[in-house]
């Protein structure tokens, strides 16, 4: 898969996320033909404009119903609030950008990009958290008219996220978690 624009990057990662979510929901250990078809159809639908990335509403509903546990590790004590996109790099105090985390994870992550922080620990982010992250990236890029820019032409050091940390390949379903 050749990915050149920010739009293609976000949509490909989001389509992979749907593929992984489908496999996990069906308790699969590996991806099946159906999962790959889900990815293909969603990616094509997003690219041609027949489908859209969902709103943050569903993520907010899950966040509210999931109770009080760390969105990063699942721990239930010493909880605080963290910015998915760090304030230091332009992350806002909007509810969309806030998640419940334990103080240990919050301290460890600091102002790092959330996906880069998970990668530095040899972990893949929980899918529901990654879905929120991708929606925030999309919203930022849409607002700043960046979607059709070539990835190689963008210096994302001033963004609240790093484009190159957006996953384009996802581990097998048995290595993924939906949520903590």
C-alpha positions in Angstrom: 0.0 0.0 0.0 1.5 3.3 -1.0 0.6 6.2 1.3 1.5 9.7 0.2 -1.0 12.1 1.8 -2.1 12.7 5.3 -5.6 11.8 4.3 -4.4 8.4 3.0 -2.4 7.8 6.2 -5.2 8.5 8.5 -7.8 6.6 6.5 -5.5 3.6 6.1 -4.8 3.4 9.8 -8.5 3.9 10.6 -9.4 1.1 8.2 -6.8 -1.2 9.8 -8.3 -0.3 13.2 -11.8 -1.4 11.9 -10.2 -4.7 10.6 -8.5 -5.3 14.0 -11.7 -4.4 16.0 -13.7 -6.8 13.9 -11.2 -9.6 14.5 -11.1 -9.0 18.2 -14.9 -8.8 18.5 -15.1 -12.2 16.9 -12.4 -13.7 19.2 -10.1 -14.4 16.2 -6.4 -15.2 16.7 -5.5 -14.1 13.1 -7.1 -11.9 10.4 -9.5 -13.6 8.0 -10.6 -12.7 4.5 -13.7 -11.0 6.0 -11.4 -8.7 8.1 -9.4 -7.7 5.1 -12.6 -7.0 3.2 -13.8 -4.7 6.0 -10.5 -2.8 5.8 -10.6 -2.6 2.0 -14.2 -1.4 1.8 -13.8 1.1 4.6 -10.6 2.6 3.2 -12.1 2.9 -0.3 -15.3 4.4 1.2 -13.4 6.9 3.2 -11.2 7.9 0.2 -14.1 8.4 -2.2 -16.2 10.2 0.5 -19.0 7.6 0.7 -18.0 6.8 4.4 -16.8 9.0 7.2 -14.7 8.7 10.3 -17.1 8.5 13.2 -17.6 11.2 15.7 -16.1 11.3 19.1 -19.6 10.9 20.7 -19.3 7.0 20.8 -15.8 7.3 22.3 -17.2 9.7 25.0 -20.0 7.3 25.7 -17.5 4.5 26.2 -15.3 6.7 28.4 -18.2 7.6 30.6 -19.5 4.0 30.9 -16.1 2.3 31.4 -15.8 3.5 34.9 -12.7 4.8 36.6 -9.6 3.0 35.3 -6.4 4.1 33.5 -7.0 4.3 29.8 -3.3 3.2 29.3 -2.8 0.3 31.7 -6.2 -0.4 33.3 -5.0 0.4 36.9 -7.8 1.6 39.1 -6.0 3.6 41.8 -4.2 7.0 41.9 -6.1 8.3 38.9 -5.7 11.6 37.2 -6.5 13.2 33.8 -4.2 13.2 30.9 -4.2 15.0 27.6 -4.1 12.6 24.6 -2.4 15.4 22.7 0.0 17.1 25.2 -0.8 20.7 26.1 2.9 21.5 25.5 2.4 20.9 21.8 -1.1 22.5 21.4 -3.4 19.8 22.9 -6.5 21.4 24.3 -8.5 21.0 27.5 -11.5 19.9 25.5 -13.2 16.7 26.8 -12.3 15.0 23.5 -8.6 15.3 24.3 -8.9 14.1 28.0 -8.7 10.6 29.3 -8.5 9.1 32.8 -5.1 7.7 33.6 -3.1 6.6 36.6 -0.5 8.9 37.9 2.3 6.5 37.0 1.3 6.4 33.3 0.7 10.1 33.3 4.2 10.7 34.7 5.8 8.3 32.4 4.1 9.6 29.2 4.7 13.2 30.1 4.4 15.4 27.0 5.2 12.5 24.6 3.0 11.5 21.7 0.6 8.9 23.0 1.4 6.3 20.3 5.1 6.9 20.5 4.9 6.4 24.3 3.2 3.0 23.8 5.8 2.1 21.2 8.6 3.0 23.5 7.3 0.4 25.9 6.9 -2.2 23.1 3.2 -2.0 23.4 0.4 -1.3 20.9 -2.2 1.2 22.2 -5.7 -0.2 23.1 -7.8 0.1 20.0 -10.5 2.3 21.5 -7.9 4.8 22.7 -6.2 4.7 19.3 -9.6 5.3 17.6 -9.9 8.5 19.7 -6.4 9.5 18.8 -7.0 9.0 15.0 -10.2 11.0 15.2 -8.4 13.8 17.0 -5.6 13.7 14.3 -8.3 13.8 11.6 -10.1 16.7 13.2 -6.9 18.7 13.6 -5.8 18.1 10.0 -9.3 18.9 8.6 -9.4 22.1 10.5 -5.9 23.1 9.4 -6.5 22.1 5.8 -3.7 19.5 5.9 -5.5 16.3 4.7 -4.3 16.6 1.0 -0.7 17.6 1.9 2.1 15.1 1.1 3.4 13.5 4.3 7.0 14.1 3.2 6.3 17.9 2.8 5.1 18.3 6.4 7.2 19.2 9.4 5.0 18.0 12.3 7.2 19.2 15.1 4.7 21.9 15.9 1.7 19.5 15.8 0.2 18.0 19.0 1.0 14.6 17.4 3.6 13.0 15.2 2.4 11.8 11.8 5.1 9.1 11.6 3.9 7.5 14.8 0.4 6.8 13.3 0.4 3.0 12.8 -0.1 1.7 9.3 0.5 -1.9 10.2 -1.4 -3.6 13.1 -0.3 -6.6 15.1 -2.3 -9.9 15.0 -5.6 -9.7 16.9 -4.3 -12.0 19.7 -1.7 -9.3 20.5 -4.2 -6.4 20.7 -6.5 -5.1 23.3 -9.8 -3.4 22.7 -9.7 -1.4 25.9 -8.3 -1.8 29.4 
